[in-house]
């Protein structure tokens, strides 16, 4: 699906690691406490997640049968070419098209790894997740396509 598709799933079925909208923000679920309520009451879900763009904690409490929105997302790997002084990444896709509209992630640990490894002159691939029309860096790994290899 495209990154604009939205599916739904019951709140009680939102497992750890799932991507769902909490308070209209795309979040990775870190915890979903489902509590049973009385004989005829609905189960309540206390879902805690981390906003994929800001890294901030988001919580939502709702009945277990609530249909939660699951945003579509797409992951793409790009080769890291350069890191601008302002934190903007210069990336290249597999067609050698340059992309320079993505910044270092808000996640300090990940941003630190990228800067350190790039500083060590490693060839790196940056994984970008596109979700709800926005893009965020979610990973870094050693480049597969080292020169002379393709």
Secondary structure, 3 states (H helix, E strand, C coil): CCCCCEEEEEHHHCCCCCEEEECCEEEEEEEEEEECCCCCCCCEEEEEEEECCCCCEEEEEEECCCEEEEECEEEEEEEEEEECCCCEEEEECCCCCEEEEEECCCCHHHHHHHHHHHHCCCCEEEEEEEECCEEEEEEEEECCCCCCCC
